[in-house]
Amino acid sequence: MGCGRTQSALCTRAALSLAGIALLCLWSPAFVSGEVRLVRVFHRHGARSHLRKSATDLENETQSILMDQGAEQLRALGQYMRGLYVTGELESGRFTVYDLPDKYNYDDYRFVSSNLQRTLRSAAAFAEGLLPGDDVPVRSSLLDNEMIRAYASCPAVNDLQLEWFGSEEFKARESSTKDFRNRFTPYAINGDVSMQNWWNLYDRALLARTYPALGDVTGVGNMPTLTEAEFEEVRSIADYVESRKFSLNVQPTVLGATLILNDLHSDLSRYFDGQDVPKFKAYSVHYPTLFSLLAGLGLPYSESGVSGEIPPFGGSVVIQFEQDRDTGERALRVVYIRNQALTASLSDFEWSYVGLPVCNQNDAFCNSASMLELIAGQARSVSEWCSACQISNEDQVTLCLVDGDPDSGGMSPVVAGVIGAFVTLAVIGLILIAVFILKRRKRKESLYGSKSSHPDLATHADYSDAQTTFW
């Protein structure tokens, strides 16, 4: 399941990568006094108004606005992570990032978001909680948006989910939940209680249950507040559909995460080479981004685990790069942070390690070199991603000319070559103009003599020491 004919080569590449790394990662580092050196945070946006989606087109969704409650959630998440990673006030300082200042500067902190209101405002609120009082910029370029929402922009991802909708596994679950789903026909948009579009009913039920006093602000329509038992059943169906369709089993090529993995691989590679990279980098993302990222890190689908539940608003996957102070050993660990109560109270946040199959299952440590190889095997440049996704959309074709590192403005070799050729021609043209002017001046001097002996030329400014600068 999950590998169409056009995807077979990519599936083979992904399978070989995971199989090879699994053998390499049997090593377990003997960490005595681990110290966090780099942190990469991928947090879901906060609570927003109802978001209606299309089951057949991942890019087709209605506008949704972050509510004040959602901003408060992300501000609290920032405060919580400040205590974990910046000040060390939480968890006895075990997660404090080495030599990370508690004030914003561009070298140590970066904040990236997709270009939607709910993620942009969430990113700003998160930064406000993490670095209170600082003026923190949030970057959201065309490349950043496609990197974070690659799952929606890639036709191949959509094709694989549609293929899964036709599988025997999906049909069996559809049949077993049919009677329960039909009970909600009066509350469903256009009476649609299909399992493919179950998200639309679940999201309204979640908002109606969590924010009953907000009414029309949430956009839940006539959705009643469900009993706990009813809601848990509604949630379990949504968890299954949404997590499964982005899982490694259905999306073995993990095209929904390859651009983010490429960004992550670029940072880690530069750090290993002794180059400076931001110590703390936060991405404001969507729950499919998180599912895709976990799949890209090799985490298989599990109905009872992190990969099998829709992350709550503000739910975060954190990748920590750690180094042992005594031995110099390096390792990565993945942490999952969530606030299931959806409050702004720091006491409601909880964290846990994510045990990736290729890592030590006792302490979740992952050999850094092996994890870097795993990430490299799943990462793709923009041009590779465009090719694998078979991009045809006109706007995205423009994106496919952009490549490389988002932090440096990323540019493809094609575009760089064109610009380089243009600059070269411009410089040559300016040089030829300068030569022409000098020759013309010498000709005038030969006709009129030196400027000091000619009254007309002598009245002008002295250009003998003038220099021309070409920008």
C-alpha positions as CSV (number, residue, x, y, z in Angstrom):
1,M,0.0,0.0,0.0
2,G,1.2,3.5,-0.8
3,C,3.5,3.0,-3.8
4,G,2.0,3.7,-7.2
5,R,3.8,3.0,-10.4
6,T,5.2,6.5,-10.7
7,Q,6.4,6.4,-7.1
8,S,8.2,3.0,-7.2
9,A,11.7,4.4,-7.5
10,L,11.2,6.8,-4.6
11,C,9.7,4.1,-2.5
12,T,12.7,1.9,-3.1
13,R,15.0,4.7,-2.1
14,A,13.1,5.3,1.1
15,A,13.0,1.7,2.0
16,L,16.7,1.2,1.5
17,S,17.5,4.3,3.5
18,L,15.5,3.1,6.5
19,A,16.7,-0.4,6.3
20,G,20.4,0.7,6.1
21,I,20.1,3.2,9.0
22,A,18.4,0.7,11.2
23,L,21.6,-1.4,11.2
24,L,23.8,1.6,11.8
25,C,21.7,2.9,14.8
26,L,22.1,-0.2,17.0
27,W,24.9,1.9,18.7
28,S,23.9,3.5,22.0
29,P,25.9,6.5,23.2
30,A,27.0,6.4,26.8
31,F,25.8,9.8,27.8
32,V,26.9,10.8,31.3
33,S,26.2,14.6,31.3
34,G,24.4,15.4,28.1
35,E,24.0,19.1,27.1
36,V,21.5,20.4,24.6
37,R,23.3,22.4,21.9
38,L,20.6,22.9,19.2
39,V,16.8,22.9,19.3
40,R,14.4,22.7,16.4
41,V,10.8,23.2,17.4
42,F,7.8,22.3,15.1
43,H,4.6,23.6,16.8
44,R,1.1,23.4,15.6
45,H,-0.8,26.7,15.6
46,G,-3.3,27.6,18.3
47,A,-7.1,27.2,18.4
48,R,-8.8,28.8,15.5
49,S,-12.3,29.0,13.9
50,H,-13.7,26.0,12.1
51,L,-11.6,24.8,9.2
52,R,-13.4,22.9,6.5
53,K,-11.4,20.7,4.2
54,S,-11.9,18.7,1.0
55,A,-11.1,14.9,1.2
56,T,-10.1,14.8,-2.5
57,D,-7.9,17.9,-2.6
58,L,-5.5,18.6,0.3
59,E,-4.9,22.1,-0.8
60,N,-8.6,23.0,-0.8
61,E,-9.7,24.4,2.5
62,T,-11.7,27.4,3.9
63,Q,-10.1,30.3,5.6
64,S,-9.7,30.0,9.4
65,I,-8.8,32.7,11.9
66,L,-6.7,32.2,15.0
67,M,-8.9,33.0,18.0
68,D,-7.6,35.0,21.1
69,Q,-7.6,31.7,23.0
70,G,-5.3,30.2,20.4
71,A,-2.9,33.1,20.7
72,E,-2.9,32.6,24.5
73,Q,-2.1,28.9,24.1
74,L,0.9,29.7,21.9
75,R,2.1,32.4,24.2
76,A,1.9,29.9,27.1
77,L,3.8,27.3,25.0
78,G,6.5,29.9,24.4
79,Q,6.7,30.6,28.2
80,Y,6.9,26.8,28.8
81,M,9.7,26.3,26.3
82,R,11.5,29.4,27.8
83,G,11.6,27.6,31.1
84,L,12.8,24.4,29.4
85,Y,15.4,25.6,26.9
86,V,16.3,29.2,27.7
87,T,16.3,29.9,31.5
88,G,16.4,26.3,32.8
89,E,13.7,27.0,35.3
90,L,11.8,23.9,34.4
91,E,12.9,20.2,34.7
92,S,15.9,21.2,36.8
93,G,17.6,22.8,33.8
94,R,18.1,19.5,32.1
95,F,17.0,20.9,28.7
96,T,18.7,24.3,28.9
97,V,20.5,25.1,25.6
98,Y,24.2,25.7,26.1
99,D,25.2,29.3,25.7
100,L,21.7,30.4,24.5
101,P,21.0,34.1,25.4
102,D,17.7,35.0,26.9
103,K,17.3,38.0,24.5
104,Y,16.6,37.8,20.8
105,N,19.4,38.0,18.3
106,Y,19.4,36.9,14.7
107,D,22.4,34.6,15.0
108,D,20.8,32.4,17.8
109,Y,17.1,32.6,17.1
110,R,14.9,32.0,14.0
111,F,11.1,31.9,13.7
112,V,9.5,30.5,10.5
113,S,5.9,30.2,9.5
114,S,3.6,29.2,6.7
115,N,1.8,32.3,5.3
116,L,-1.6,31.7,6.8
117,Q,-3.0,34.0,9.5
118,R,-3.4,31.2,12.1
119,T,0.3,30.2,11.8
120,L,1.7,33.7,11.5
121,R,-0.1,35.0,14.6
122,S,0.7,31.7,16.4
123,A,4.4,32.2,15.6
124,A,4.3,35.8,16.9
125,A,2.5,34.7,20.1
126,F,5.0,31.9,20.7
127,A,8.0,34.2,20.2
128,E,6.4,36.7,22.6
129,G,6.2,34.0,25.3
130,L,9.7,32.7,24.6
131,L,11.4,36.1,24.5
132,P,9.1,38.5,26.3
133,G,9.7,42.2,25.5
134,D,11.8,41.5,22.4
135,D,10.9,42.6,18.9
136,V,11.1,39.3,17.1
137,P,10.7,38.9,13.3
138,V,8.8,36.0,11.8
139,R,9.9,34.8,8.4
140,S,7.4,33.5,5.9
141,S,8.7,33.4,2.3
142,L,7.2,31.5,-0.6
143,L,9.8,28.7,0.0
144,D,9.0,28.6,3.8
145,N,5.3,28.2,3.1
146,E,5.8,25.4,0.6
147,M,8.3,23.7,2.9
148,I,5.8,23.7,5.8
149,R,2.7,22.9,3.6
150,A,4.4,20.5,1.2
151,Y,1.8,17.9,2.1
152,A,-0.9,20.1,0.5
153,S,1.1,21.3,-2.5
154,C,2.4,18.0,-3.7
155,P,-0.1,16.1,-6.1
156,A,1.7,12.8,-5.4
157,V,0.8,13.1,-1.7
158,N,-2.8,13.6,-2.6
159,D,-2.8,10.7,-5.0
160,L,-1.5,8.3,-2.4
161,Q,-4.2,9.3,0.1
162,L,-6.9,8.8,-2.5
163,E,-5.3,5.4,-3.3
164,W,-5.6,4.6,0.4
165,F,-9.2,5.6,0.5
166,G,-9.9,2.7,-1.9
167,S,-8.0,0.1,0.1
168,E,-9.6,-2.8,1.8
169,E,-8.2,-1.6,5.2
170,F,-10.1,1.7,4.8
171,K,-13.3,0.1,3.5
172,A,-13.3,-2.2,6.5
173,R,-13.0,0.7,9.0
174,E,-15.6,2.6,7.0
175,S,-18.1,-0.3,7.3
176,S,-17.5,-0.8,11.0
177,T,-18.2,2.9,11.8
178,K,-21.1,3.5,9.4
179,D,-24.0,3.3,11.9
180,F,-22.3,5.6,14.4
181,R,-21.4,8.1,11.7
182,N,-24.9,8.2,10.3
183,R,-26.2,9.4,13.7
184,F,-24.6,12.8,13.0
185,T,-26.1,13.4,9.6
186,P,-28.3,16.3,10.9
187,Y,-25.2,18.1,12.2
188,A,-22.8,17.5,9.2
189,I,-22.2,20.0,6.5
190,N,-24.5,19.0,3.6
191,G,-25.2,15.8,5.6
192,D,-21.8,14.5,4.6
193,V,-20.7,11.9,7.3
194,S,-18.4,10.0,5.0
195,M,-15.2,8.8,6.6
196,Q,-13.1,10.7,4.0
197,N,-14.6,14.0,5.1
198,W,-15.0,13.1,8.8
199,W,-12.5,15.8,9.7
200,N,-15.2,18.5,9.1
201,L,-17.6,17.0,11.6
202,Y,-14.8,16.2,14.2
203,D,-13.4,19.8,14.0
204,R,-16.8,21.3,14.7
205,A,-17.4,18.9,17.5
206,L,-14.1,19.7,19.1
207,L,-14.7,23.5,19.0
208,A,-18.3,23.2,20.2
209,R,-17.1,21.0,23.2
210,T,-14.0,23.1,24.1
211,Y,-15.4,26.6,23.5
212,P,-19.1,26.4,24.0
213,A,-19.5,30.0,25.1
214,L,-18.0,31.4,21.9
215,G,-20.8,30.3,19.7
216,D,-20.6,31.8,16.2
217,V,-17.0,32.8,16.7
218,T,-15.9,29.2,16.2
219,G,-18.1,28.6,13.2
220,V,-19.6,25.3,14.5
221,G,-23.1,26.0,13.3
222,N,-25.7,23.7,14.8
223,M,-23.2,21.2,16.3
224,P,-24.3,20.3,19.8
225,T,-22.0,19.6,22.7
226,L,-21.4,15.9,22.7
227,T,-21.1,13.6,25.6
228,E,-17.6,12.4,26.5
229,A,-18.2,9.0,25.1
230,E,-19.7,10.3,21.9
231,F,-16.8,12.8,21.4
232,E,-14.1,10.1,22.1
233,E,-15.6,7.9,19.3
234,V,-15.8,10.9,17.0
235,R,-12.2,11.7,17.8
236,S,-11.0,8.1,17.3
237,I,-12.3,8.0,13.8
238,A,-10.7,11.4,13.0
239,D,-7.4,10.3,14.6
240,Y,-7.4,7.2,12.4
241,V,-8.1,8.9,9.1
242,E,-5.9,12.0,9.5
243,S,-2.9,10.3,11.0
244,R,-3.0,7.2,8.8
245,K,-3.2,9.0,5.5
246,F,0.1,10.9,6.3
247,S,1.8,7.9,7.8
248,L,4.9,6.1,6.6
249,N,2.7,3.2,5.5
250,V,0.6,5.3,3.2
251,Q,3.2,7.9,2.3
252,P,6.5,6.0,2.0
253,T,8.2,8.7,0.0
254,V,7.4,11.3,2.8
255,L,7.1,14.1,0.2
256,G,5.1,16.0,2.8
257,A,8.2,16.5,4.9
258,T,11.2,16.2,2.6
259,L,11.7,20.0,2.3
260,I,11.7,20.5,6.1
261,L,14.1,17.5,6.4
262,N,16.3,19.2,3.8
263,D,16.3,22.4,5.9
264,L,17.1,20.3,9.1
265,H,19.9,18.4,7.3
266,S,21.4,21.6,6.1
267,D,21.6,23.1,9.6
268,L,23.0,19.9,11.2
269,S,25.6,19.4,8.4
270,R,26.8,23.0,8.8
271,Y,27.0,22.6,12.6
272,F,29.0,19.4,12.3
273,D,31.3,21.2,10.0
274,G,32.0,23.8,12.6
275,Q,29.8,26.5,11.0
276,D,27.5,28.8,13.0
277,V,23.8,28.0,12.9
278,P,20.9,29.3,15.0
279,K,20.7,27.5,18.3
280,F,16.9,27.8,18.5
281,K,14.7,27.6,15.5
282,A,10.9,27.4,15.6
283,Y,8.5,26.5,12.8
284,S,4.8,27.4,13.1
285,V,3.1,24.5,11.2
286,H,0.0,22.4,10.8
287,Y,-0.8,18.9,12.1
288,P,-0.1,17.2,8.7
289,T,3.3,18.7,8.8
290,L,3.9,17.0,12.2
291,F,2.7,13.7,11.0
292,S,4.8,13.9,7.8
293,L,7.9,14.9,9.9
294,L,7.5,12.0,12.2
295,A,7.1,9.6,9.2
296,G,10.2,11.2,7.7
297,L,12.1,10.4,10.9
298,G,11.1,6.8,10.5
299,L,8.3,6.6,13.0
300,P,5.7,4.0,11.9
301,Y,1.9,4.4,12.4
302,S,0.6,3.3,15.8
303,E,-3.0,3.9,16.7
304,S,-2.1,4.3,20.3
305,G,1.0,6.4,19.9
306,V,2.0,9.9,18.9
307,S,1.8,9.0,15.3
308,G,-1.8,7.9,15.7
309,E,-3.4,11.0,17.3
310,I,-4.1,14.4,15.9
311,P,-1.9,16.8,17.9
312,P,-3.8,19.3,20.0
313,F,-3.5,23.0,19.2
314,G,0.0,24.0,20.1
315,G,1.2,20.3,20.0
316,S,4.9,20.3,19.3
317,V,7.6,18.0,18.0
318,V,11.1,19.1,19.2
319,I,14.4,17.8,17.9
320,Q,17.2,18.2,20.4
321,F,20.8,17.9,19.4
322,E,22.8,17.0,22.5
323,Q,26.5,16.6,23.3
324,D,28.1,14.9,26.2
325,R,30.3,17.3,28.2
326,D,32.7,14.6,29.2
327,T,33.1,12.3,26.2
328,G,32.1,14.7,23.4
329,E,29.6,12.1,22.1
330,R,26.8,13.5,20.0
331,A,23.2,12.4,19.8
332,L,19.7,13.5,18.9
333,R,16.5,13.1,20.8
334,V,12.9,13.8,19.8
335,V,10.5,15.2,22.3
336,Y,6.7,15.6,22.0
337,I,5.1,18.4,24.0
338,R,1.4,18.9,24.3
339,N,-1.4,20.6,26.4
340,Q,-4.4,18.3,25.9
341,A,-6.5,20.5,28.1
342,L,-6.0,23.4,25.6
343,T,-5.5,25.9,28.3
344,A,-2.9,28.7,28.8
345,S,-1.7,27.1,32.1
346,L,1.9,26.0,32.2
347,S,1.0,23.2,34.6
348,D,-1.1,21.5,31.9
349,F,1.8,21.0,29.5
350,E,3.5,17.6,29.4
351,W,6.4,16.2,27.5
352,S,7.6,12.8,26.6
353,Y,10.4,11.3,24.5
354,V,9.5,9.8,21.1
355,G,11.1,6.4,20.7
356,L,12.1,6.2,17.0
357,P,12.7,2.6,15.8
358,V,16.3,3.5,14.7
359,C,17.2,4.9,18.2
360,N,17.9,3.4,21.6
361,Q,14.5,2.5,23.1
362,N,15.5,3.0,26.7
363,D,16.6,6.6,26.6
364,A,15.5,7.7,23.1
365,F,19.1,8.7,22.2
366,C,19.8,8.6,18.5
367,N,23.3,8.3,17.1
368,S,23.9,11.8,15.5
369,A,25.9,10.6,12.5
370,S,23.4,7.8,11.7
371,M,20.4,10.1,12.2
372,L,22.0,12.6,9.9
373,E,22.3,9.9,7.3
374,L,18.7,8.9,7.8
375,I,17.5,12.5,7.4
376,A,19.8,12.9,4.3
377,G,18.1,9.8,2.8
378,Q,14.7,11.3,3.1
379,A,15.5,15.0,2.4
380,R,15.1,16.5,-1.1
381,S,16.0,19.8,-2.6
382,V,13.1,21.9,-4.0
383,S,14.0,20.8,-7.6
384,E,14.0,17.1,-6.5
385,W,10.7,17.6,-4.7
386,C,9.1,19.3,-7.7
387,S,10.1,16.5,-9.9
388,A,8.9,13.8,-7.5
389,C,5.6,15.6,-7.0
390,Q,5.1,16.2,-10.7
391,I,4.3,19.9,-10.1
392,S,2.2,21.5,-12.8
393,N,0.5,24.4,-11.0
394,E,1.7,27.7,-12.5
395,D,2.5,29.3,-9.1
396,Q,4.4,26.2,-7.9
397,V,6.4,26.1,-11.2
398,T,7.8,29.5,-10.2
399,L,8.7,28.0,-6.8
400,C,10.5,25.2,-8.5
401,L,13.1,27.7,-9.8
402,V,14.0,28.4,-6.1
403,D,16.3,26.0,-4.4
404,G,18.8,25.6,-1.6
405,D,18.9,27.0,1.9
406,P,15.9,29.1,3.0
407,D,18.1,30.9,5.5
408,S,20.3,32.3,2.7
409,G,17.4,33.1,0.4
410,G,17.7,29.8,-1.5
411,M,18.2,29.9,-5.2
412,S,18.4,27.2,-7.8
413,P,21.5,26.8,-10.0
414,V,19.5,27.7,-13.0
415,V,18.3,31.0,-11.5
416,A,21.8,31.7,-10.1
417,G,23.3,31.0,-13.5
418,V,21.0,33.4,-15.3
419,I,21.5,36.2,-12.7
420,G,25.3,35.6,-12.8
421,A,25.3,35.8,-16.6
422,F,23.3,39.0,-16.5
423,V,25.6,40.6,-14.0
424,T,28.6,39.6,-16.0
425,L,27.2,41.1,-19.2
426,A,26.2,44.3,-17.3
427,V,29.8,44.7,-16.0
428,I,31.2,44.1,-19.5
429,G,28.9,46.7,-20.9
430,L,29.8,49.3,-18.3
431,I,33.5,48.7,-18.9
432,L,33.0,49.2,-22.6
433,I,31.2,52.5,-21.9
434,A,34.0,53.6,-19.7
435,V,36.6,52.7,-22.4
436,F,34.6,54.7,-25.0
437,I,34.4,57.8,-22.7
438,L,38.1,57.7,-22.0
439,K,38.9,57.4,-25.7
440,R,36.6,60.3,-26.6
441,R,38.2,62.4,-23.9
442,K,41.7,61.6,-25.2
443,R,40.5,62.6,-28.7
444,K,39.3,65.9,-27.5
445,E,42.6,66.6,-25.7
446,S,44.5,65.8,-28.9
447,L,42.2,68.3,-30.7
448,Y,42.2,71.2,-28.1
449,G,45.4,70.6,-26.2
450,S,45.6,70.2,-22.5
451,K,42.7,71.5,-20.4
452,S,44.9,74.1,-18.7
453,S,45.6,75.8,-22.1
454,H,42.0,75.8,-23.3
455,P,39.9,78.5,-21.6
456,D,36.5,76.6,-22.0
457,L,37.8,73.4,-20.4
458,A,39.7,75.2,-17.7
459,T,36.5,76.7,-16.3
460,H,35.0,73.2,-15.6
461,A,35.7,71.1,-12.5
462,D,39.0,69.3,-12.4
463,Y,38.3,65.7,-13.4
464,S,41.9,64.5,-13.6
465,D,41.7,62.5,-10.3
466,A,38.0,61.5,-10.6
467,Q,37.1,57.8,-10.2
468,T,33.9,56.1,-11.5
469,T,32.4,53.4,-9.2
470,F,30.0,50.8,-10.8
471,W,27.4,49.3,-8.5
